[in-house]
């Protein structure tokens, strides 16, 4: 049976069940959140009874992962903590036949080094080269390498132990704990895509776009560094923008 009240402010609200519970309206309206449901019913002058308890359907199908807490890892000098991660395989091999790249990010300065790879296992060759380069340039030693549990990084452990470098890894299936590398990947990928798109270059030139992007990111101010550039923090000199040209522009010998 339905009530009919011709003097109701909203005639459509007259043809409703007299004993409709809020739980029933929750189901009718597609399981909205409680504030949304209450506002919808009250604004349309629809009477309801009872209270909305926890809905098992919502609990089963609207559950989200808890947010990851802010990292409290800190560093006080260059190369104290170096984050690393491998990206790839690329959707298409580059013109110079690379499928991956690896990045090394200094936690102190946010400076990023990028090396293209043909195989993930090439990290065993690249990391010693990177280590010798940066330690000589910065007159400092790598203290900690932070990575995921990829096989390519696990195989580095004998080398790391021989050079007194500790190895910190993320828990399984939690790339969010390697947030420094993951955010840097996103920045690199988005910027490199912009460079390729603007230059109308095919994707096979992605290695050149990514290496250019890494150079530009290192020479741009970062809010987390009080608008200082990573290059300035590491090498104590301001960036020189005068020599920059647009990526992909025409040049003549």
C-alpha positions as CSV (number, residue, x, y, z in Angstrom):
1,X,0.0,0.0,0.0
2,X,1.1,3.6,-0.7
3,X,0.2,6.8,1.0
4,X,-1.2,9.6,-1.0
5,X,-0.9,13.2,0.2
6,X,-1.9,15.7,-2.4
7,X,-0.7,18.6,-0.2
8,X,2.9,17.2,0.1
9,X,5.5,19.7,-1.1
10,X,7.0,17.1,-3.4
11,X,4.1,15.0,-5.0
12,X,6.5,12.3,-6.1
13,X,7.4,11.7,-2.5
14,X,3.8,10.7,-1.7
15,X,4.0,7.4,-3.5
16,X,6.4,5.7,-1.3
17,X,6.2,2.9,1.2
18,X,5.3,4.1,4.6
19,X,7.8,1.8,6.3
20,X,10.8,2.2,4.0
21,X,14.0,1.8,6.0
22,X,17.2,3.7,5.2
23,X,18.7,0.3,4.5
24,X,16.2,-0.3,1.7
25,X,16.9,3.1,0.2
26,X,20.6,2.4,0.4
27,X,20.1,-0.6,-1.7
28,X,17.6,1.1,-4.1
29,X,20.0,4.0,-4.8
30,X,23.0,1.8,-5.5
31,X,24.8,1.6,-2.2
32,X,25.9,5.3,-1.9
33,X,27.9,6.6,1.0
34,X,25.9,7.6,4.1
35,X,26.3,11.4,3.7
36,X,25.2,11.2,0.1
37,X,22.3,8.9,0.9
38,X,21.0,11.1,3.8
39,X,21.3,14.3,1.7
40,X,19.4,12.7,-1.2
41,X,16.5,11.5,1.0
42,X,16.3,14.7,3.1
43,X,16.5,17.1,0.2
44,X,13.6,15.2,-1.5
45,X,11.5,15.1,1.6
46,X,11.5,11.3,1.6
47,X,10.7,9.8,5.1
48,X,12.7,6.8,6.2
49,X,13.1,4.8,9.3
50,X,16.0,3.1,11.2
51,X,19.7,3.7,10.9
52,X,22.2,2.5,8.3
53,X,24.4,-0.2,9.7
54,X,27.5,-1.5,8.0
55,X,26.6,-2.9,4.6
56,X,28.3,-6.2,3.9
57,X,28.1,-5.5,0.1
58,X,29.9,-2.2,0.6
59,X,32.5,-3.8,2.9
60,X,33.2,-6.6,0.3
61,X,33.3,-4.4,-2.8
62,X,34.5,-0.9,-1.7
63,X,37.5,-1.8,0.4
64,X,40.7,0.1,-0.3
65,X,44.3,-0.4,0.7
66,X,45.3,1.6,3.7
67,X,47.5,4.6,2.6
68,X,51.2,4.1,3.0
69,X,52.7,6.3,5.7
70,X,55.1,9.0,4.9
71,X,58.7,7.8,4.8
72,X,61.0,8.9,7.6
73,X,64.2,7.9,5.9
74,X,66.6,10.8,5.9
75,X,70.1,11.5,4.6
76,X,72.6,14.2,5.4
77,X,75.1,13.9,2.6
78,X,75.3,12.8,-1.1
79,X,75.3,9.1,-1.8
80,X,74.3,8.2,1.7
81,X,71.2,6.5,0.3
82,X,70.8,5.7,-3.4
83,X,67.5,4.5,-4.7
84,X,67.3,2.3,-7.8
85,X,64.7,0.7,-10.0
86,X,64.4,-0.9,-13.5
87,X,61.8,0.2,-15.9
88,X,60.7,-2.0,-18.8
89,X,60.4,-3.8,-21.0
90,X,59.6,-1.0,-23.3
91,X,56.6,-1.5,-25.7
92,X,59.1,-1.2,-28.6
93,X,62.9,-1.6,-28.7
94,X,64.8,1.6,-29.1
95,X,66.7,2.5,-32.3
96,X,69.9,1.4,-30.5
97,X,68.2,-1.8,-29.4
98,X,67.6,-1.1,-25.7
99,X,64.5,-2.5,-23.9
100,X,65.0,-1.3,-20.3
101,X,66.5,1.5,-18.3
102,X,67.8,1.7,-14.8
103,X,67.8,4.8,-12.6
104,X,69.9,5.7,-9.6
105,X,68.5,8.5,-7.4
106,X,70.5,10.2,-4.7
107,X,68.1,10.7,-1.8
108,X,70.0,13.7,-0.5
109,X,69.9,15.8,-3.7
110,X,67.2,14.0,-5.8
111,X,69.8,13.8,-8.6
112,X,69.0,11.0,-11.1
113,X,71.3,9.0,-13.3
114,X,69.8,6.9,-16.1
115,X,71.3,4.1,-18.0
116,X,69.6,2.2,-20.9
117,X,69.8,-1.6,-20.6
118,X,69.4,-4.4,-23.2
119,X,68.9,-7.0,-20.4
120,X,68.0,-6.6,-16.7
121,X,71.1,-8.6,-15.9
122,X,73.2,-5.8,-17.3
123,X,72.9,-4.1,-13.9
124,X,75.8,-6.2,-12.7
125,X,77.9,-4.4,-15.3
126,X,76.3,-0.9,-15.0
127,X,76.3,-0.6,-11.2
128,X,80.2,-0.9,-10.7
129,X,80.6,1.7,-13.5
130,X,78.1,4.0,-11.9
131,X,79.7,3.5,-8.4
132,X,83.2,4.4,-9.7
133,X,81.9,7.5,-11.6
134,X,79.9,9.1,-8.8
135,X,82.3,8.3,-6.0
136,X,85.1,10.0,-7.9
137,X,83.0,13.0,-8.9
138,X,81.6,13.6,-5.5
139,X,84.4,12.4,-3.3
140,X,82.0,10.3,-1.3
141,X,81.1,6.7,-1.0
142,X,77.7,5.0,-1.5
143,X,76.6,3.8,1.9
144,X,73.2,2.2,1.2
145,X,71.4,0.9,-2.0
146,X,67.6,0.8,-1.8
147,X,65.8,-1.3,-4.3
148,X,63.1,-3.9,-4.8
149,X,63.7,-7.6,-4.6
150,X,64.3,-8.0,-8.3
151,X,66.7,-10.8,-9.2
152,X,69.0,-8.3,-10.9
153,X,69.5,-6.5,-7.6
154,X,69.8,-9.6,-5.4
155,X,72.7,-10.8,-7.6
156,X,74.5,-7.6,-6.7
157,X,74.7,-8.5,-3.0
158,X,78.2,-10.1,-3.2
159,X,79.6,-7.0,-4.8
160,X,77.8,-4.7,-2.3
161,X,79.1,-6.7,0.6
162,X,82.7,-6.6,-0.7
163,X,82.4,-2.8,-0.9
164,X,80.7,-2.3,2.4
165,X,77.4,-1.1,0.9
166,X,74.3,-2.1,2.8
167,X,71.3,-3.2,0.7
168,X,67.8,-2.3,1.8
169,X,64.8,-3.8,-0.1
170,X,61.1,-3.3,-0.2
171,X,58.6,-6.0,1.1
172,X,57.3,-8.2,-1.7
173,X,54.5,-6.7,-3.9
174,X,54.8,-3.3,-2.4
175,X,56.5,-0.9,-4.9
176,X,55.0,2.0,-3.0
177,X,57.8,1.6,-0.4
178,X,60.2,2.5,-3.2
179,X,58.3,5.7,-3.8
180,X,61.4,7.8,-4.6
181,X,62.1,5.7,-7.7
182,X,58.5,5.2,-8.6
183,X,57.8,9.0,-8.6
184,X,60.9,9.6,-10.6
185,X,59.8,7.0,-13.2
186,X,56.5,8.9,-13.6
187,X,58.3,12.2,-14.0
188,X,60.7,10.8,-16.6
189,X,58.0,9.0,-18.6
190,X,55.6,11.9,-18.7
191,X,58.3,14.4,-19.7
192,X,59.9,12.1,-22.3
193,X,56.5,11.5,-23.9
194,X,56.1,15.3,-24.2
195,X,59.5,15.6,-25.8
196,X,58.8,12.9,-28.4
197,X,55.3,14.2,-29.1
198,X,56.5,17.8,-29.6
199,X,59.4,16.7,-31.9
200,X,57.1,14.3,-33.9
201,X,59.6,11.5,-33.4
202,X,58.6,7.9,-33.4
203,X,58.9,5.9,-30.1
204,X,62.1,4.1,-31.2
205,X,64.0,7.2,-30.1
206,X,62.8,6.8,-26.5
207,X,66.3,6.3,-25.1
208,X,67.4,9.7,-26.3
209,X,64.2,11.3,-24.9
210,X,64.7,9.7,-21.5
211,X,68.4,10.6,-21.2
212,X,67.5,14.2,-22.2
213,X,64.7,14.2,-19.7
214,X,67.0,13.1,-16.9
215,X,69.4,15.9,-17.7
216,X,66.7,18.5,-17.7
217,X,65.1,17.2,-14.4
218,X,68.5,17.5,-12.7
219,X,68.8,21.1,-13.8
220,X,65.3,22.2,-12.7
221,X,64.3,23.5,-9.3
222,X,62.5,21.2,-7.0
223,X,60.0,22.4,-4.3
224,X,61.2,19.7,-1.9
225,X,64.6,21.2,-2.1
226,X,63.5,24.8,-1.5
227,X,63.4,25.4,-5.2
228,X,67.1,24.5,-5.6
229,X,68.2,22.2,-8.4
230,X,69.8,18.8,-7.8
231,X,72.7,19.8,-9.9
232,X,73.4,22.8,-7.7
233,X,73.2,20.7,-4.5
234,X,75.7,18.1,-5.8
235,X,78.1,20.2,-7.8
236,X,77.7,23.6,-6.1
237,X,77.2,25.5,-9.4
238,X,74.0,26.9,-10.7
239,X,72.6,25.4,-13.9
240,X,73.5,26.9,-17.3
241,X,70.4,27.2,-19.5
242,X,72.0,29.2,-22.3
243,X,73.2,26.1,-24.2
244,X,69.8,24.4,-24.2
245,X,68.0,23.7,-27.4
246,X,64.5,22.2,-28.0
247,X,64.7,18.4,-28.1
248,X,64.4,17.3,-31.7
249,X,65.0,20.7,-33.3
250,X,66.8,20.9,-36.6
251,X,70.6,21.4,-36.5
252,X,73.1,22.1,-39.2
253,X,76.8,21.2,-39.3
